[in-house]
């Protein structure tokens, strides 16, 4: 706006129009960016909600895996007790013998699966983000053509130029009156 005022003071309406047109274009770009930002904030919130849900599902899966491992250990302990009872080493009925803690590869396998899934999800998120970047509208600055014909300005620019002229005229009249 200041450049447009300065151009009018120098009696260069073309430069004033150009400055106002640029202002209009930049305002439009700012609005486009604001819309994109709003859209991205929504996408980010959805991703956060999906992440919370995924973490809950992982916790449930780990709990389920723990239950299966415990059931497996219990079954194996019962089998060992049964074999010992058959061999005469311990009575078939009686106090329960604490099963030794057996480190199972099931936990390691589960953790490996979880890591692989998380890596795959990260890769998918990265690919989606790249896809969004590619699909995002290209907001390029207009290039100047050396042999450009006189530019036509939208009516908004002409209207703003008129308002600016009137404002500056009133300011001059006030200045001269003082």
C-alpha positions in Angstrom: 0.0 0.0 0.0 2.9 2.3 0.8 4.5 1.7 -2.5 1.2 2.5 -4.2 1.0 5.7 -2.4 4.5 6.6 -3.2 3.9 5.8 -6.9 0.9 8.0 -6.9 2.8 10.9 -5.4 5.3 10.5 -8.3 2.3 10.4 -10.8 3.0 6.8 -11.8 -0.3 5.1 -11.9 1.1 2.0 -13.6 3.4 1.4 -10.7 0.6 2.1 -8.2 -1.6 -0.4 -10.0 1.2 -3.0 -10.0 1.8 -2.5 -6.3 -1.9 -2.9 -5.6 -2.1 -6.0 -7.9 0.8 -7.6 -6.0 -0.9 -6.8 -2.7 -4.1 -8.5 -4.0 -2.1 -11.5 -5.2 -0.2 -11.9 -1.9 -3.4 -11.5 0.1 -4.9 -14.3 -2.1 -1.8 -16.5 -1.5 -2.0 -15.9 2.2 -5.6 -17.0 2.2 -4.6 -20.2 0.3 -1.9 -20.9 2.8 -4.3 -20.4 5.7 -6.7 -22.9 4.1 -3.8 -25.4 3.7 -2.7 -24.8 7.2 -6.2 -25.5 8.6 -6.4 -28.6 6.5 -3.1 -29.8 7.8 -4.1 -29.1 11.4 -7.1 -31.4 10.9 -4.9 -34.1 9.3 -2.5 -33.8 12.2 -5.3 -34.2 14.8 -6.6 -37.2 12.9 -3.1 -38.7 12.9 -2.8 -38.1 16.6 -6.1 -39.8 17.3 -5.1 -42.7 15.1 -1.8 -43.0 17.0 -3.5 -43.1 20.3 -5.8 -45.8 19.0 -2.9 -47.7 17.6 -1.0 -47.5 20.9 -4.2 -48.9 22.7 -4.4 -51.7 20.2 -0.7 -52.5 20.7 -1.2 -52.5 24.5 -4.1 -54.9 24.0 -2.1 -57.1 21.7 0.8 -57.2 24.2 -1.7 -58.2 27.0 -3.2 -60.9 24.8 0.3 -62.1 24.0 1.2 -62.2 27.7 -1.9 -64.3 28.4 -1.0 -66.8 25.7 2.6 -67.0 26.9 1.3 -67.6 30.4 -1.1 -70.3 29.2 1.7 -71.9 27.2 4.0 -71.9 30.3 1.2 -73.3 32.5 0.5 -76.1 30.0 4.2 -77.0 29.7 4.5 -77.1 33.4 1.5 -79.4 33.7 3.1 -81.7 31.1 6.4 -81.7 32.9 4.6 -82.5 36.2 2.7 -85.3 34.5 5.9 -86.8 33.1 7.6 -86.6 36.5 4.6 -88.2 38.2 4.7 -91.0 35.6 8.3 -91.5 36.3 7.6 -91.6 40.0 9.6 -88.6 40.9 6.6 -86.6 42.3 3.1 -87.4 43.2 0.4 -86.7 40.5 -1.7 -84.9 43.0 -0.6 -82.5 45.6 0.8 -79.0 46.0 1.3 -77.2 42.8 5.0 -76.9 41.9 6.0 -73.5 40.7 6.9 -73.6 37.1 10.4 -72.3 36.3 10.5 -69.1 34.4 11.2 -70.0 30.8 12.4 -67.2 28.6 10.3 -67.6 25.5 11.2 -66.4 22.1 7.5 -65.4 21.8 8.2 -62.0 23.4 11.2 -61.4 21.2 9.1 -62.4 18.1 6.3 -60.2 19.2 8.6 -57.2 19.7 10.2 -57.9 16.3 6.7 -57.9 14.7 5.8 -54.7 16.5 9.0 -53.0 15.3 8.4 -54.2 11.7 4.8 -52.8 11.8 5.9 -49.5 13.3 8.6 -49.2 10.6 6.1 -50.0 7.9 3.7 -47.4 9.3 6.4 -44.8 9.4 7.2 -45.6 5.8 3.5 -45.3 4.9 3.3 -42.0 6.7 6.3 -40.7 4.9 5.0 -41.8 1.5 1.6 -40.1 2.3 3.4 -36.9 3.3 5.4 -36.9 0.1 2.2 -37.6 -1.8 0.5 -34.6 -0.1 3.5 -32.4 -0.9 3.3 -33.4 -4.6 -0.5 -33.0 -4.7 -0.3 -29.6 -2.9 -1.1 -26.7 -5.2 1.9 -25.0 -6.6 1.8 -21.3 -5.6 4.4 -19.8 -7.9 5.1 -16.2 -8.4 4.2 -14.8 -11.8 7.2 -14.4 -14.0 8.0 -11.2 -15.8 8.0 -11.3 -19.5 10.5 -8.9 -21.1 8.2 -8.1 -24.0 5.0 -8.0 -21.9 2.0 -6.2 -23.2 0.3 -3.7 -20.9 -1.2 -5.6 -18.1 -4.9 -5.6 -17.4 -5.7 -5.3 -13.7 -8.8 -6.7 -12.0 -11.6 -4.3 -11.1 -10.7 -4.6 -7.4 -7.3 -3.1 -8.1 -8.8 -0.2 -10.1 -11.3 0.4 -7.3 -8.6 0.4 -4.7 -6.5 2.8 -6.8 -9.5 5.2 -7.0 -10.0 5.0 -3.2 -6.3 5.6 -2.7 -6.3 8.6 -5.1 -9.3 10.1 -3.3 -7.7 9.5 0.1 -4.5 11.2 -1.0 -6.5 14.1 -2.5 -8.3 14.7 0.8 -5.0 14.5 2.6 -3.6 17.1 0.2 -6.6 19.4 0.7 -6.3 19.1 4.4 -2.7 19.9 4.2 -3.2 23.0 2.0 -6.0 24.2 4.3 -3.7 24.2 7.3 
